[in-house]
Amino acid sequence: MKSIFSKEQPFFIAEVGQNHNGDFEEAKKYIETFSACGANAVKFQTRDNKYLFAKEAFEKEYNSENAYAPTYGAHREKLELDKKKYSELQKLCKKNNTFFMSTPFDEPSLEFLISINIDIIKIASFDVGNLPLIDKIGKSKKPVVLSIGGGNSKQIDASIKLLKKYNSEISVLHCVSEYPCPYQRLGLSNISTLKKKYSDLVVGSSDHFNGILSGPIAYMLGARVFEKHVTLNRASKGTDHSFALEPNGFTRFIRDIKRAPLMLNEKPKNELGNEPVFKKLGKSLVASKKIKVNEKFTVNNLTGKIFNTVYLAVRRSNEIIGKKAKKNYEIGDIIDL
């Protein structure tokens, strides 16, 4: 089976999360829209809230301006997609040549995602070091993306070691768990560290920065998997919309990352000086003073002028200066070799 993640080609994940606000039709729009923008995978989040939250947390009053219900548990329930509809989303991803991906936040959600044969499993930063859950994820032998926000080196090492026991298709993403994350706290230099430490894995970046500059910089540091929160409307109600990228932003995020390596290629040397602008406006060497035969060319008896044709380009003056003239030149005469 061909690997999903590559150290050569970038892989783009459109992180919908729960920005669909529990609306199945809206979830379908996310898949269609961001697949068209260039996403390789569209990612959702899956929770069994009554399993995940203790009773006191589930019933806690929730007064946020982003609340969809008066208690936190009911709010979370409102944001969940009907699990019976997942297969339709999966088919839609396949139709759009995009991987279907989700983060299970608990064991029942993991079991459900495995049962529908999810393409890729994401381990959230919240579960770095959660070895009981990670062991079950590893046993699924599904391709895994692991975000490491909030985890220390020992927790990250233990998580990766356990996953590698079952599977080699793993991507580890540098992540700072701040929503949104200010640009000066992105800590992207850690990508280079991860690349050296986990040289057998594909390293990437999951950032919550509200712009696109982080992408090309992460690429230059070695990232090849890029997860970015997306939204159809930044003004929508919900905690993750304001820093997510709208379709135009996500398209430019992908465009700029793909441009980054091409910007490093040197121009072919045989093209230097032959650019159209030089053919049109390039200066040719001429005599600025009368020059007699056998007199040396110097910086004081040469200048440049623009003709309809470029003769001996001024940039080649180093080939002439110090040599003796083989004929007499009047002021303005074209110099030749």
N, C-alpha and C positions, 0 to 999 in steps of 0.2 A: 504494500500500500504506500502510495506517495505521501510524503510528509506534508502536513498543512503549513507548518511554520518553516521559514527559510532564512538562512543568514545572508542571502543575497537580495531577495525581493521583500519589500515591505508588505505587511499584512494589516489591514485596517478594520477595526471593530467599532461599529456604531452602537454605543451604549444607550439604549432606550431606557433601561431600568424600568421605572414605573411612570415615565412621562406620558404614557398613553392614558393615564388616570383611570385605569380599569375599563376603558372603552375598547371593545374588540375591534370595531371598525377603524378606530384611531390607530390601533396596533398594526393593522394591515397597511394603513397609509405610511406608517414608519418604515415598514419593510420595503414597500414599493419605492418610496421616496429616496431612502438612503442607499438602497441597492443601486439605484440609478446614479447616485452621487459617487459611487465607487467603493462602497463598503464591501469587504470580503465576508464579513459576518455581521449579523444584527443580533444584539444581545438584550435579553430581558432579565428580570429577577423573579424568582419563584419562592414563595413562603407558605408554610402552613402556620398561620399566625397563632392559632390556639396551642399548637405544640411549641412554637418558638418562644412565645411570651408567657411568663408566669402570670397568674391571675391578676395580681396587683398591678403589673405593668400593662396588661391587656385592658384593664378597666380604668386606667388612669385618665383623669380629665385632660382633654387636649384643647387648648384655647388658641392655638396658632392661627395666624391669618391664612395659612395654607391647609387648615383642617377641612376634611370632608365629612367629619362626624364629631360628636362631642367627646368621645373617648378615643384613646390612641389605637386600641384594638379594632374598633369599628372603622376608624379612619384607614387603617392598613387593609382591612377586609375590602373596603370600597376600591382600593387601588389594585387589588388582585384580579388577574384575568381568569375567566372560567377555564378550568383545566380541560374541560371537554372540547375547548376550541383550539387547544395547542396544536393538534394535528393539522388543522387548517393553516395555522401560521407556519408550521413546518413545511407543508406543501407549497405555500406561497414563497418561502425562502428558496426552496429548490427550483421553483419556476423562474425565479429571478437570479439564479446562479449564485446564491449567497448561503453561507453556512448559518444554521439555526443554533443559537447559543443562549445559555441562561446560567444564572448564579443560583444554586440551591442554598438557602440560608439555614436549612435544617435537614435532618435525616429523611423524614417523609417526602420532602420536596426532591431530594436527591433520588430516592427510589422511584418517584414518579418520572423524573427526567430520564432516568436509565430505561424505564419501561417503554418510553416513547422513542427510544434510540436517538436522543439528542446528539447533535454533531460534535459540539464542544462544550465542556464544563468549565465554568469560571469559579475560582475560589476567591472570595472577597477578602480584603484586608482584615476584616473582622475575624476571619477564621484562620489566619496565619498561626501556626502552632496548635491548632485544634486537631490533634492527631487522630482522635476517634473518627471524626468526620472525614479527614483527609485519607485515612486508611480505606474507608468505604469508597471514596472517589477514585483512589488508585486502583482498587479491585475492579472497577468498571472498565478499566483499560481504555477509557475515552481520552482523546486529546484534552490537555488541561492548560489553562492560563491561570497563573497565580499572581495576584497583586500583593505586594509586601508592605504596604503602608502600615505604620504602627508596630511592625515586628522587629525584634532585635536579631542580631546575627545568629544566635543559637536557635531561636524559634524558626527562622527562615531555613537554616541548614537542616533542622530536624524535619521540616515539612517537605523539603525537596528530596532529602534522602529517602523518606517514606514513599513518595510518589515514584521515584526512580526504581524502587523495588519492583513496581508493577509495569512501568510504562516509560518510554523515552520521549514521547511526543509531549514535551512540556515547554511552556514559555513563561519566564519569570519577568514580571513587570515592576520597574521602579514606580513608586507611588507615594504621594504625600496626602494623608487623609485629612484634608481641609477642604471645606465646601462653601464658597470657592477657595482656591488656593492663590494667594498673591504671587505675582511673578518672582519676587525676591525670595520666596520660600519654596520654589520648585525643586531645588537641590538636584538638578539634572546631572551633575558631575558623578553622582552615584551610579549612573548607567555604565560608565567606564569601569568602575569597581566591580559591578555585577558581571560584566562581560569577561573580565579576567578571572574572577572567582568561579563562575559557572560557564567555562569556555565550551562545554559540550552542549549547552542549552541555547535556545534563541532568547535573547534579552529584548525587553521592550519598555514601553512607557505608558502609564495610565495617569493622566493629569486632569485636574479639575480647574485649570486655568481658563479664563474666559476668552482667550485669544488663540491664535494659530501659530505664533512664532515658536512656541515650545516644540512643535513637531519637527521642523528642519534641524533645530539644535540637537534634539534627542537623536535624530538620525545620524548626525555627524559624530555623536558620542558612541554610536554603536547600536542604537535601538532599531529593531526591525518589526516589532509588533506594536501597534499604536491603538490604544483604546481612548475614545473621546465621547463624552456625554453629548447627546443630540436632542434636539427639540424641533417641533414644527412651528413653535412660537415662543420666544423668550419671555413674553409677557404673560404666559399662561400661569394659572394657579398651581403651585407646587414648589417644593424646596429645590429641585434640581434644574428647573427650566432657566433660571436667570443666568447661569454660567455655562449652559450647554450651547452647542453650535447649531444654528439653523442650517438648512440645506446649503445655502450659498457659502456659509462659513466652513462647513464640513468639506465641500467640494474644493475650496481653496486650501484647506488644511492638507488634503491629499495631494493636490497639485503641487504645493510648495515642497512637500517631502519628496515627491518624485523628481522634482527639479534639482534638489540639493546635490545628488551625486553627479549630475550632468554638468553642474557649474564648476566641477573640479577638473574637467578634462581640458588639457592644454590645446590651444589652437595649433593646427598643423603648421610647421615652420615654413613650408613652401607657400603658404597663404599670406604670411606676414608682408606687409607693404603692397600687396596686390588687391587690397580691399577697394571697392568702388569709389570711396571717398578720396583715396590717394590717386586713382586714375583720373578723377575729375579735378581735384584741387591740389594735387601733389606738386611741390616745387622742383624745378630742375636747376642744376648748377649753371651759373653764368659768371662771366668775368665782371667784377665791380670796378676794375681798373684795367688799363692796357697791360697786357702780359706779353713779354717778348719770348721768342724761342729760347729754350734752355733755362728760362727763369723758373724758379720754384713756385708752385702753387702754395698759398698761405691763407690763413684765416682773414688776412687783410686785403686779399685781391679776389675774393670769391663772395658770391651772394646767391640768393635763390629767387626765381621768378616762375609764375604759373603760365604755362602754354596750353594749347589745345591738346598737345601730346606731351607725355612725360618722357624726358630724355634721360640724362643721368641724375637720378634722384638726389636731393640734397643730403639725405641720410647716408649717402655713400661718400660723403666728402672725406671721410677718413682714408678712403682708398686713393685719393688724389693729393691731399695735402702732403707736402714734402717731396713730391715728384716733380720732375722738370717738364715744362711745356714742350711739345714737339713741333709747335707752330706758333705764330703770333695770334693774339686774341685782342679784339677791340672791346670796348666797354659794352656789355650786354650780349656778347657772343656766347653761344651755348658751349659748355665744356664737354668734351668727350674723352673717352679713355685712350 
